[in-house]
Amino acid sequence: MTNVKFNGTPFERTLTSLVDDFITDIPALFKNEVKKPAYGFVPVNITEKENAYQIEVVAPGFEKSDFKISLDQQILSIAVDKKEEETAAAEKNIRKEFRTRSFKRTFTVNDKVDTDKIEAKYVNGILIVTIQKKENIKTASKDIEVL
């Protein structure tokens, strides 16, 4: 006889979550393509350095001219609007996993950054956006005499 040990209850999922998962997966059952992530999802790393913030966007298969980076008030937008190329009628794709799709990511910047010093470069499929921090102006300390 074998003892089976459960870490938690065996029926943690509810009927509602099972139905939601099934309905979400229905479109994938009728296609021969790999399930795609939602529109606009692009992996991003944000790093804080001593004098700047760095945003790294993984976006292989694009050109430098495809990116549109804009700053409107305190919203930094990184977008690519790329149409998928049509294949010739003579070609038949058995499986198509390799795609370059449009995306848009937005970030809220605070008043600690210098919006005039934003730089971007595209190297080896990674877009690197560097936002310089404002220099902290330290006020001179002084003693105040009580009258």
Secondary structure, 3 states (H helix, E strand, C coil): CCCCCCCCCCCCCCHHHHHHHHHHHHHHHCCCCCCCCCCCCCCEEEEECCCEEEEEEECCCCCHHHEEEEEECCEEEEEECCCCCCCCCCCCCCCCCCCCCCEEEEEECCCCEEEEEEEEEEECCEEEEEEEECCCCCCCCCCCCCC
